[in-house]
Amino acid sequence: MGIWLVILLFLSIFFIIISTVRWKLHPFLALLFAAFGFGLLSGMKLPDIISSITGGFGGTVGAIGIVIVAGTIIGTFLEKSGGAYTMAESVLKVTGKKNVPLAMGIIGYIVSIPVFCDSGFVILSPLNKALTKRAGISLAASAIALSLGLYATHTMVPPTPGPIAAAGILGADLGVVILWGLLVSIPALLVGWLFAVRAGKRIKIDPEPELTEENIAAKMKEAPSASKAFLPIVVPIILILLKSISDFPTRPFGDGAFRQLIGFIGHPVTALMIGILIAFTLPKKLDKEMLSTSGWVGEALVNAAIIIMITAAGGAFGKVLQNSGIAKVIGDTLARANLGIWLPFIIAAGIKTAQGSSTVSIITTASLMAPLMEPLGFTSTVAKALVVVAIGAGSMVVSHANDSYFWVVTQFSRMDVKLGYRLQTLGTLLEGLTAAVLVWIISLGVL
């Protein structure tokens, strides 16, 4: 049965690619058909198939739906007010037009330490598109550089929940995990950036094809200052960061009302709603028509709906895979192999590829590794930290159709499924392997 589940996984991925690329089937239907097909052919109970699909769909919408809507509204106000382009001009003065992908990779790397990578991509997408448009380069390079920058710290550097959970399960020192996570993730980021530049430059994607230089120049005459335009992006990030700090085990803000307040305003949903209110101040004159169903807000909601539906369908597909037991099959099989420091990486990579969620992959792998730590000799402080980082590296490999982040990146970046596999999937593979090799080299010297 275990082998059949793995074969079914590959058949499902093949179906999604062929149906969307060759048959032009909408990804929303392709993902739902794949979810039903996998569930039926894997032998899942019929009620479990339905509950997995609806639960995965609803869970994804609940987790990321409002974030996508809010981020899209902020992005629309930044674009239409001209604020996105004043931001772009100020950043380009520092980085130069040739270095936009590197700049976005670094920004993503920093932002994803406290912020989930999918939320980070949504928040930073308006800036990324504006920078790319002003620099006259392809969105393919800058979007993947941003995506991989976000992924590097999302999977390997606390206080992102996955690495924190793994450190807790394995009894690793959080400070040591942060240290090694940073040392490993920086070279991995550079490899991701090089891949994005090399692969993306051959693929032309105009971030805003309907906009000409004349349109942009006209917008910038009425645009807010760059410092004001940055506020709807920066303020939510700061609020989310404060919530992450308040959740540290040391409880730096205590356990009283102030921590509860920070936890409320720092939740991504609340933080981005505050970002929307700030975005309303960007137009030179706020017209009530802008807030209507036919105005800027209405346009943003229409654009966000497509992205949410596809992302949620990806969540449904991932939940069916998760509930089929394929992750346990892969994890238990690999856990019996004696692969040293490569073992946690390979288990995490297998589980991530099978069911889509990096966080689930990290927590599941840590739970499988916990009873194996002493027999494998991973008992020192450094060894435990390196195992956590190795698990994080594995949880990057690979982002594809069953990962909601794959759909966030591709839909916000005008990529079809085939192009998403060429860029996002291959990029996460290279970045994860780079991190794994670095962990292995470090282990040779310190373990």
Buried (B, 14 or more C-beta within 10 A) or exposed (E): EEEEBBEBBEBBBEBBBBBBBEEEBBBBEBBBBBBBBBBEBBEBEEEBBEBBBEBBBBBBBEBBBBBBBBBBBBBBBBBBBBBBBBBBBBBBEEBEEEBBBBBBBBBBBBBBBBBBBBBBBBBBBBBBBBBBBBBEBBBBBBBBBBBBBBBBBBBBBBBBBBBBBBBBBBEBBBEBBBBBBBBBBBBBBBBBBBBBBEBBEEBEBBBBEEBEEEEBEEBBEEBBEBEBBBBBBBBBBEBBBBBBBBBEEEEEBEEEEEBEEBBEBBBBBBBBBBBBEBBBBBBEEEEEEBEEEEBBBBBBBEBBBEBBBBBBBBBBBBBBBBBBBBBBBBBEBBBEEEEBBBBBBBBBBBBBBBBBBBBBBBBBBBBBBBEBBEEBEBEEEBBBBBBBBBBBBBBBBBBBBBBBBBBBBBBBBBBBBEBBBBBBBBBBBBBBBBBBBBBBEBBEEEB
